[in-house]
Amino acid sequence: MKSRKLPKGFVLCGLNCLTFVYFPLVLPILICSANDFDYRLQRVRNVLKEVPLIDGHNDLPWNIRKFLKNQLKDFHFGGDLRQIQPWSSSAWSHTDLRRLKEGMVSAQFWSAYAPCSSQHLDAVQLTLEQIDLIRRLVNLYPHHMTLVTTASGIEKTHKSGRIASLIGVEGGHAIGTSLSVLRMFYQLGARYLTLTHTCNTPWADCCKVDEPGKYPHIGGLSKFGKLVVQEMNRLGMIVDLSHVSVPTMLDALGSSKAPVIFSHSSAHAICNSSRNVPDHVLQRIAINGGLVMVAFYPHFVSCSGQATLHDVVAHINHIREVAGVDHVGIGAGYDGVNLVPKGLEDVSKYPYLLASLLESDKWSEEDIAKLAGKNLIRVFKEVEAVSVEKFFFPPLYMIISMA
């Protein structure tokens, strides 16, 4: 029997493919499109073997505090927490080592969070305890996790097959209006500070003031708030603008000499939550060289209690269209939410999101690499470079304080 060529753009494959019968042939030929999901998923996995997948925000440390009072002796992070109480019955639990490996997560920013109710009370102590927890957790799993404080450390740890664990302090109230505390957090390994949580600080307005009927406390950043940003630049600490008001975003962008990030926010044009980033700020992010790491929480994604993977894709695509592919990343916010999009139920699902993006001709494998981790590494390296410059040329307030 004479052989026949398959149509261009198709390859032989197994299940989940279209069955074509070439008449008068009796034997069916299974063929599938190059856009087949399994094929795209394999392309994503190949990319993630070369480029680290970095998530900007995970609240597991606070759940350990809530459920276990920060006691790690009974915390089986290497097991399947979906089968272990109290995690198995909690809507807030999405993370364990098994699922991180399945999701090909190479680097995770763990949140050192203290609630707004601790402001002016014990916020500094609570944050220190959460930093301590993160460090102890990493030390318990040295074959799987490594504490990392540099961009090059992320790359090196990725090559080793371990998960680079980074610390982000969530909420400017954690520093107790003290640059000394900020510096100590940095010394303990914190590499970003979210300037506010859902409460104003004495030096910065949070996103709540942008909501209807609410009024600014400061109108952005105070002089001290701008000093916080400048000191973070000097240290090499990333400025995180998730949770802040729009005027605070603009003031921080105007004050920072280094790129800034939104560790877990989405696009305001698609969902008008005050936690999301408006287009005019996205345009400023492109100029600044910064990054918006897209959150998965349905109320930020669809402005409702339900969302799907495709709703998250829409936010990623919008940020790409307005700011550019160099300025979008992923900051799911797992373990800090009790609702997740269908198709993105936990930390194992990142490859499915990236494979869905490849369905569009707009996304190449190089674009996926940027979204997954290259963009964050670039931002981190630029923050470090600004720090080096400021080390040799300290600002005037540092010279005065050292005199």
Sequence and secondary structure as in RCSB ss.txt:
>XXXX:A:sequence
MKSRKLPKGFVLCGLNCLTFVYFPLVLPILICSANDFDYRLQRVRNVLKEVPLIDGHNDLPWNIRKFLKNQLKDF
HFGGDLRQIQPWSSSAWSHTDLRRLKEGMVSAQFWSAYAPCSSQHLDAVQLTLEQIDLIRRLVNLYPHHMTLVTT
ASGIEKTHKSGRIASLIGVEGGHAIGTSLSVLRMFYQLGARYLTLTHTCNTPWADCCKVDEPGKYPHIGGLSKFG
KLVVQEMNRLGMIVDLSHVSVPTMLDALGSSKAPVIFSHSSAHAICNSSRNVPDHVLQRIAINGGLVMVAFYPHF
VSCSGQATLHDVVAHINHIREVAGVDHVGIGAGYDGVNLVPKGLEDVSKYPYLLASLLESDKWSEEDIAKLAGKN
LIRVFKEVEAVSVEKFFFPPLYMIISMA
>XXXX:A:secstr
       TTEEE  SSSEEE  TT  S EEEEETT HHHHHHHHHHHHHHS EEEEEE HHHHHHHHHTT  TT 
 TTS GGGSTTGGG TT    HHHHHHTTEEEEEEEEE  GGGTTTTHHHHHHHHHHHHHHHHHH TTTEEE  S
HHHHHHHHHHTSEEEEEEEE GGGGTT HHHHHHHHHTTEEEEES SSS BTTB BGGGGSTT   SSSSB HHH
HHHHHHHHHHT EEE TTB HHHHHHHHHH SS  EEEEE BTTTS  TTSB HHHHHHHHHHT EEEE   HHH
HTSSS  BHHHHHHHHHHHHHHH GGGEEE   BTS S   BT  SGGGHHHHHHHHTTSTT  HHHHHIIIIIH
HHHHHHHHHHHHHHHHHS  HHHHHHH 
